[in-house]
């Protein structure tokens, strides 16, 4: 039995892929599993890709099991695991920089799908900072600045702890935090609404689009609504943001008219916001749409239809709950 593994010196934050055997007798169940939601939350916000975040978390646990198999005593499992996950993510962000620079069209995070309801919000941990808008702002930051901002402002780690996690001095961490806050404008987008209100608005939005009701759709949008679509050059998609209800509404109706035969749509939560998953007749994901709300209207629409970013979307229908 072997597993795909980043290998390297965690203290230096440099890793490469190799194949290494999993020690006999080790299992995937242990006390440290209770840290998995937090570890995934850090990794996903750092990387913006669900599968990459899951891989980083799994790799951290495998390293922990190897360390335990060698007889090492880990006095602070959470700190150890968070350190490994953070440095794995830093290394991946650095190595993926060129790929990001050559990406075709707008680049959005891979959507994180949740079934609407209180359990989804609790499981996602700190859902507010999962929004597409916030994750897009993080793209302005260097990898280490992103880590420092997330660990301090989102996950509540002290500067001394962050210093150990990212391998920088406390002074440097404070400076990076200040720069990071300045670069994202000091303002995390606050597109917030009660889950019930968001689901209702999403349902009205979907109905207006599928029924071709332009006046009704316009009434749901803010005048300066923005639409951004991420096809990654893999599928037909608008490659520049559309701004203004007079442009966005007709475009949405056109999308609905051109949808493949037998397509279906399901209301979900996307990165803590109301959203819609569209699927082909055979259940494969077609696109994921998130809706950012301001005062009861839709202020931003983000569509991910790059098939590479839909691999984590369930093919089967997701119940509304």
ChimeraX attribute file (.defattr): number of C-alpha atoms within 10 A of each C-alpha:
attribute: neighborCount
match mode: 1-to-1
recipient: residues
	/A:1	7
	/A:2	9
	/A:3	12
	/A:4	13
	/A:5	20
	/A:6	19
	/A:7	17
	/A:8	14
	/A:9	11
	/A:10	15
	/A:11	13
	/A:12	11
	/A:13	20
	/A:14	15
	/A:15	16
	/A:16	11
	/A:17	10
	/A:18	11
	/A:19	11
	/A:20	13
	/A:21	11
	/A:22	17
	/A:23	14
	/A:24	8
	/A:25	6
	/A:26	13
	/A:27	10
	/A:28	11
	/A:29	9
	/A:30	10
	/A:31	8
	/A:32	13
	/A:33	12
	/A:34	11
	/A:35	15
	/A:36	17
	/A:37	15
	/A:38	18
	/A:39	24
	/A:40	23
	/A:41	24
	/A:42	23
	/A:43	27
	/A:44	24
	/A:45	23
	/A:46	24
	/A:47	24
	/A:48	23
	/A:49	19
	/A:50	24
	/A:51	15
	/A:52	17
	/A:53	23
	/A:54	17
	/A:55	18
	/A:56	26
	/A:57	29
	/A:58	18
	/A:59	21
	/A:60	24
	/A:61	21
	/A:62	19
	/A:63	19
	/A:64	19
	/A:65	19
	/A:66	16
	/A:67	13
	/A:68	13
	/A:69	15
	/A:70	10
	/A:71	9
	/A:72	11
	/A:73	10
	/A:74	13
	/A:75	8
	/A:76	8
	/A:77	14
	/A:78	17
	/A:79	16
	/A:80	14
	/A:81	22
	/A:82	22
	/A:83	23
	/A:84	26
	/A:85	28
	/A:86	27
	/A:87	27
	/A:88	26
	/A:89	26
	/A:90	23
	/A:91	18
	/A:92	20
	/A:93	18
	/A:94	12
	/A:95	11
	/A:96	12
	/A:97	11
	/A:98	10
	/A:99	10
	/A:100	12
	/A:101	9
	/A:102	8
	/A:103	13
	/A:104	14
	/A:105	17
	/A:106	17
	/A:107	19
	/A:108	23
	/A:109	22
	/A:110	27
	/A:111	27
	/A:112	21
	/A:113	24
	/A:114	23
	/A:115	18
	/A:116	24
	/A:117	15
	/A:118	9
	/A:119	10
	/A:120	15
	/A:121	18
	/A:122	11
	/A:123	13
	/A:124	20
	/A:125	16
	/A:126	14
	/A:127	15
	/A:128	19
	/A:129	22
	/A:130	21
	/A:131	25
	/A:132	27
	/A:133	19
	/A:134	18
	/A:135	22
	/A:136	15
	/A:137	17
	/A:138	25
	/A:139	19
	/A:140	13
	/A:141	18
	/A:142	15
	/A:143	21
	/A:144	24
	/A:145	22
	/A:146	23
	/A:147	27
	/A:148	29
	/A:149	24
	/A:150	21
	/A:151	22
	/A:152	17
	/A:153	13
	/A:154	15
	/A:155	15
	/A:156	12
	/A:157	16
	/A:158	13
	/A:159	20
	/A:160	14
	/A:161	16
	/A:162	23
	/A:163	18
	/A:164	14
	/A:165	23
	/A:166	22
	/A:167	17
	/A:168	15
	/A:169	14
	/A:170	16
	/A:171	12
	/A:172	14
	/A:173	23
	/A:174	18
	/A:175	13
	/A:176	20
	/A:177	23
	/A:178	15
	/A:179	16
	/A:180	24
	/A:181	18
	/A:182	11
	/A:183	16
	/A:184	17
	/A:185	11
	/A:186	11
	/A:187	11
	/A:188	16
	/A:189	17
	/A:190	14
	/A:191	18
	/A:192	17
	/A:193	17
	/A:194	11
	/A:195	17
	/A:196	12
	/A:197	13
	/A:198	23
	/A:199	22
	/A:200	14
	/A:201	20
	/A:202	26
	/A:203	17
	/A:204	14
	/A:205	24
	/A:206	20
	/A:207	14
	/A:208	22
	/A:209	22
	/A:210	16
	/A:211	14
	/A:212	18
	/A:213	15
	/A:214	15
	/A:215	10
	/A:216	16
	/A:217	23
	/A:218	19
	/A:219	15
	/A:220	21
	/A:221	24
	/A:222	18
	/A:223	16
	/A:224	16
	/A:225	22
	/A:226	20
	/A:227	23
	/A:228	23
	/A:229	25
	/A:230	30
	/A:231	25
	/A:232	21
	/A:233	15
	/A:234	12
	/A:235	11
	/A:236	12
	/A:237	19
	/A:238	17
	/A:239	16
	/A:240	12
	/A:241	15
	/A:242	19
	/A:243	16
	/A:244	15
	/A:245	22
	/A:246	15
	/A:247	14
	/A:248	23
	/A:249	25
	/A:250	17
	/A:251	16
	/A:252	18
	/A:253	18
	/A:254	14
	/A:255	13
	/A:256	17
	/A:257	14
	/A:258	8
	/A:259	15
	/A:260	13
	/A:261	9
	/A:262	10
	/A:263	16
	/A:264	17
	/A:265	18
	/A:266	18
	/A:267	24
	/A:268	26
	/A:269	28
	/A:270	24
	/A:271	25
	/A:272	28
	/A:273	29
	/A:274	29
	/A:275	30
	/A:276	24
	/A:277	25
	/A:278	21
	/A:279	24
	/A:280	17
	/A:281	13
	/A:282	11
	/A:283	15
	/A:284	18
	/A:285	24
	/A:286	22
	/A:287	23
	/A:288	28
	/A:289	22
	/A:290	26
	/A:291	28
	/A:292	26
	/A:293	25
	/A:294	15
	/A:295	10
	/A:296	16
	/A:297	21
	/A:298	27
	/A:299	22
	/A:300	21
	/A:301	21
	/A:302	22
	/A:303	22
	/A:304	26
	/A:305	24
	/A:306	23
	/A:307	16
	/A:308	12
	/A:309	22
	/A:310	21
	/A:311	15
	/A:312	15
	/A:313	22
	/A:314	14
	/A:315	16
	/A:316	11
	/A:317	17
	/A:318	17
	/A:319	10
	/A:320	13
	/A:321	8
